[in-house]
């Protein structure tokens, strides 16, 4: 008997990852952040990448002012 393998491409993690990538693009976090998000394998990793990018952007805004 042959077993049929069903691939699920739209998992909750994949949706979470795609949403984070879209948010990073809208927030103009840069190509490095987006590439890291694409390579992430866990929700925790995605969350850490986004938090780090946010904190770095805030730091740059405080240092240089305006929309960095």
C-alpha positions as CSV (number, residue, x, y, z in Angstrom):
1,X,0.0,0.0,0.0
2,X,1.4,3.4,-1.0
3,X,1.1,6.2,1.5
4,X,0.1,9.6,0.2
5,X,2.0,12.6,1.5
6,X,0.0,15.8,1.8
7,X,2.0,19.0,2.0
8,X,0.4,21.8,3.9
9,X,1.9,25.1,2.7
10,X,-0.3,27.5,4.6
11,X,0.5,26.6,8.2
12,X,-0.1,29.1,11.0
13,X,3.7,29.7,11.2
14,X,3.9,30.4,7.5
15,X,1.0,32.9,7.8
16,X,2.7,34.5,10.9
17,X,6.0,34.7,9.0
18,X,4.4,36.3,5.9
19,X,2.6,38.9,8.1
20,X,5.9,39.8,9.8
21,X,7.6,40.2,6.4
22,X,4.8,42.4,5.2
23,X,5.0,44.5,8.4
24,X,8.8,44.8,8.1
25,X,8.5,46.0,4.6
26,X,5.8,48.6,5.6
27,X,8.0,49.8,8.5
28,X,11.0,50.0,6.2
29,X,13.2,47.7,8.4
30,X,15.5,47.0,5.5
31,X,16.6,44.1,3.3
32,X,18.7,42.3,6.0
33,X,15.8,42.1,8.4
34,X,13.5,40.8,5.7
35,X,16.0,38.1,4.7
36,X,16.4,37.1,8.3
37,X,12.6,36.8,8.6
38,X,12.5,34.6,5.4
39,X,15.1,32.3,6.9
40,X,13.4,32.1,10.3
41,X,12.1,28.7,11.4
42,X,10.2,29.4,14.6
43,X,7.7,32.0,15.8
44,X,10.1,32.9,18.6
45,X,12.8,33.7,16.0
46,X,10.4,35.9,14.0
47,X,9.4,37.7,17.2
48,X,13.0,38.3,18.2
49,X,14.0,39.6,14.7
50,X,11.1,42.0,14.7
51,X,11.8,43.2,18.3
52,X,15.5,43.8,17.5
53,X,14.6,45.7,14.3
54,X,12.1,47.8,16.2
55,X,14.5,48.7,19.0
56,X,17.3,49.5,16.5
57,X,15.0,51.8,14.6
58,X,13.9,53.5,17.8
59,X,17.5,54.0,18.8
60,X,18.4,55.5,15.4
61,X,15.3,57.8,15.6
62,X,16.3,59.0,19.0
63,X,19.9,59.6,17.9
64,X,19.3,61.3,14.6
65,X,15.6,62.3,14.8
66,X,13.1,62.1,12.1
67,X,12.1,59.0,10.1
68,X,15.2,56.8,9.9
